[in-house]
């Protein structure tokens, strides 16, 4: 079986000492493609070199709300210029989105909607971050409708919210959360969603799986996320499910760096 980690921060310093060996180990376990999001303007620039160094890594460019204090209006203009000049190097715009745990929602909203416009202009999908903000994201989508879908990273929400995103062309990112028995609502929603609307992710080095709390998360755990998903979908054929998930991720960014593989 082959897998894609649709969301991992392999450029972070936690991987500086073992990045190449980790990627090789992942490939040996069937995890052969990685999507690394942009989080700031400066970091998005550095991802070009990362992609050249490691061809299995695909990259995005974006301004993450967590780093809001580092962003300003000039950065949006510069992001437009950078993304336009490097369109064929990118598979998505993001990580962008809205986060209620961070102050200045008006600035967050402005930056998010500008990145939606950028994704529309370049015909690229979005990687969307959310935290207690599904209602705010829906309001932004009304003002600035995404035209190319994308991924709702680390989806956690109701079945109605899941269906809303799917209707707008988005896949739902499934990661380590479903390995926790206490995540009853999220596990139930993911169990009810067709695999064609899901993608696997780790959010490495964050979001460790159950049993690995306190450890650095890596894409090596993608098969563990897959196994947890299989437990939620006991009537699914494992090989068929793996192929559906691989193709689901490929479909989001099929024309921007990924190619489907036969199993």
C-alpha positions in Angstrom: 0.0 0.0 0.0 1.1 3.5 -0.8 0.3 6.7 1.2 0.6 10.5 1.1 1.0 12.6 4.1 -1.1 15.6 3.0 0.1 17.9 5.8 3.4 17.8 7.5 6.0 20.4 8.5 9.2 18.6 7.4 11.0 21.8 7.1 10.8 22.5 10.9 14.0 22.3 13.0 12.9 19.1 14.7 13.9 17.3 11.5 17.2 19.1 10.8 19.3 16.2 12.0 17.5 13.3 10.4 15.4 14.7 7.5 16.9 12.6 4.7 17.0 9.4 6.7 13.4 10.0 7.9 12.1 10.5 4.4 13.9 7.3 3.2 12.4 5.4 6.1 8.9 6.7 5.3 9.3 5.7 1.6 10.3 2.2 2.7 7.0 2.0 4.7 4.9 3.2 1.7 4.6 6.9 2.7 6.1 8.3 -0.6 4.7 11.8 -0.9 4.6 14.7 1.5 2.8 18.1 1.4 4.6 20.8 3.3 2.6 24.0 3.8 3.7 27.5 3.9 3.3 29.4 7.2 5.0 32.7 6.7 6.3 34.7 3.7 10.0 34.0 4.5 9.4 30.3 5.2 7.4 29.9 2.0 10.5 31.1 0.1 12.7 28.5 1.8 10.4 25.7 0.7 11.5 26.0 -2.9 15.0 24.7 -2.0 13.4 22.0 0.2 11.4 20.8 -2.8 14.5 20.7 -5.0 16.5 18.8 -2.4 13.7 16.3 -1.7 11.6 15.6 -4.8 9.0 13.6 -2.8 8.1 16.8 -1.0 5.4 19.0 -2.5 5.0 22.5 -1.2 2.5 25.3 -0.6 2.8 29.0 0.1 0.8 30.8 2.7 0.4 32.9 5.9 -0.7 30.8 8.9 -2.9 32.7 11.5 -0.7 31.3 14.3 2.1 33.6 13.1 -0.2 36.6 12.7 2.2 39.0 14.4 4.7 38.3 11.7 2.3 39.1 8.8 1.5 42.5 7.4 -0.4 43.9 4.3 2.8 44.0 2.4 3.3 40.3 2.9 0.1 39.6 1.1 1.3 41.6 -1.9 4.6 39.8 -1.7 2.9 36.4 -1.4 0.9 37.1 -4.5 4.1 38.0 -6.4 6.0 34.9 -5.0 3.2 32.5 -5.7 2.5 33.8 -9.2 6.2 33.6 -10.1 6.5 30.0 -8.6 3.0 28.8 -9.5 4.3 25.6 -11.1 6.4 24.8 -8.0 3.3 24.9 -5.7 0.5 22.5 -5.1 -1.7 24.7 -3.0 -2.1 28.1 -1.2 -1.8 27.8 2.6 -1.7 27.0 5.4 -4.3 29.8 5.9 -7.5 30.1 7.8 -9.1 31.4 11.0 -8.3 30.6 14.6 -10.4 31.9 17.5 -7.7 31.2 20.0 -5.6 34.0 18.4 -6.6 37.7 18.7 -7.3 40.1 15.9 -9.9 38.2 13.9 -10.3 41.1 11.5 -6.7 40.9 10.4 -7.0 37.1 10.2 -10.1 37.4 8.1 -8.4 39.9 5.7 -5.4 37.7 5.2 -7.5 34.6 4.8 -9.8 36.1 2.2 -6.8 37.5 0.3 -5.3 34.0 0.2 -8.6 32.6 -1.1 -8.5 35.2 -3.9 -4.9 34.2 -4.6 -5.8 30.5 -4.9 -8.7 31.5 -7.2 -6.4 33.6 -9.4 -3.8 30.8 -9.7 -6.3 27.9 -9.8 -4.7 26.3 -6.8 -6.4 24.5 -3.9 -6.4 25.8 -0.4 -5.0 24.3 2.8 -7.3 25.6 5.5 -6.6 25.8 9.2 -9.5 26.1 11.6 -10.0 26.3 15.4 -13.4 27.1 16.8 -14.0 29.0 13.5 -16.2 27.0 11.2 -18.9 29.7 11.2 -16.3 32.4 10.4 -14.8 30.3 7.6 -18.3 29.9 6.1 -18.8 33.7 6.3 -15.5 34.2 4.4 -16.5 31.6 1.8 -19.7 33.6 1.2 -17.8 36.8 0.6 -15.0 35.1 -1.4 -16.0 31.7 -2.7 -13.1 29.2 -3.2 -13.1 27.9 -6.8 -10.6 25.0 -6.5 -11.4 23.2 -3.2 -8.6 22.0 -1.1 -8.1 20.4 2.3 -9.7 21.3 5.7 -6.6 20.5 7.8 -7.2 18.4 11.0 -10.9 18.4 10.5 -12.9 18.4 13.8 -16.5 19.3 13.5 -20.1 18.1 13.0 -21.4 16.0 10.2 -23.2 19.1 8.9 -20.0 21.1 8.8 -18.2 18.2 7.1 -20.9 18.1 4.4 -20.7 21.9 4.0 -17.0 21.7 3.2 -17.4 18.7 0.9 -20.1 20.6 -1.0 -17.5 23.3 -1.5 -15.0 20.9 -3.0 -12.9 20.3 0.1 -11.4 17.1 1.5 -11.2 16.5 5.2 -7.8 16.0 6.7 -7.7 13.0 9.0 -4.8 12.7 11.5 -3.9 11.5 15.0 -7.1 12.8 16.6 -9.0 9.7 15.5 -6.5 7.5 17.5 -7.9 8.9 20.7 -11.0 7.1 22.1 -12.2 10.3 23.8 -12.6 12.0 20.3 -16.0 10.5 20.1 -17.6 13.1 17.9 -14.8 13.4 15.4 -14.4 9.6 15.1 -18.1 9.2 14.5 -18.1 11.9 11.8 -15.1 10.5 10.0 -16.6 7.0 10.2 -19.7 8.4 8.3 -17.7 10.2 5.5 -16.9 8.4 2.2 -13.2 7.8 1.8 -13.2 9.8 -1.4 -13.7 12.9 0.7 -10.8 12.2 3.2 -7.0 12.6 3.1 -4.5 11.3 5.6 -2.2 13.7 7.5 0.1 13.9 10.5 0.8 17.6 11.1 4.3 16.5 12.0 6.0 17.4 14.3 2.8 18.2 16.1 -0.4 16.3 17.0 1.2 13.0 18.3 -1.0 9.9 18.1 -2.5 8.2 21.2 0.3 6.4 23.0 3.0 8.7 21.6 2.2 11.9 23.6 5.2 14.0 24.3 7.1 12.6 21.3 7.9 14.3 18.0 5.3 13.2 15.5 6.6 12.1 12.0 5.0 10.9 8.8 6.1 7.4 9.8 2.8 7.4 11.7 0.6 7.7 8.6 0.1 3.9 8.5 -1.0 4.1 12.1 -3.6 6.8 11.2 -4.7 4.5 8.4 -5.1 1.6 10.7 -7.2 3.7 13.1 -9.4 4.8 10.1 -9.8 1.1 9.1 -11.1 0.4 12.6 -13.7 3.1 12.0 -14.7 1.6 8.7 -14.6 -2.2 9.5 -16.5 -3.1 6.4 -14.0 -1.5 4.0 -11.4 -3.5 2.2 -8.0 -2.3 3.4 -6.3 -2.3 0.0 -9.2 -0.5 -1.6 -9.4 2.0 1.2 -5.7 2.8 0.9 -6.1 3.4 -2.8 -9.2 5.6 -2.3 -7.3 7.8 0.2 -4.2 8.0 -2.1 -6.4 9.0 -5.1 -8.4 11.4 -2.9 -5.2 13.3 -2.1 -4.0 13.1 -5.7 -7.3 14.5 -6.9 -6.9 17.7 -4.9 -3.6 18.6 -6.5 -3.5 16.2 -9.4 -2.4 18.9 -11.9 0.1 20.5 -9.5 2.7 17.9 -8.9 1.0 14.6 -8.1 0.3 11.7 -10.4 -1.9 8.8 -9.5 -0.3 5.5 -9.1 -1.6 2.0 -9.8 -1.6 -0.4 -6.8 
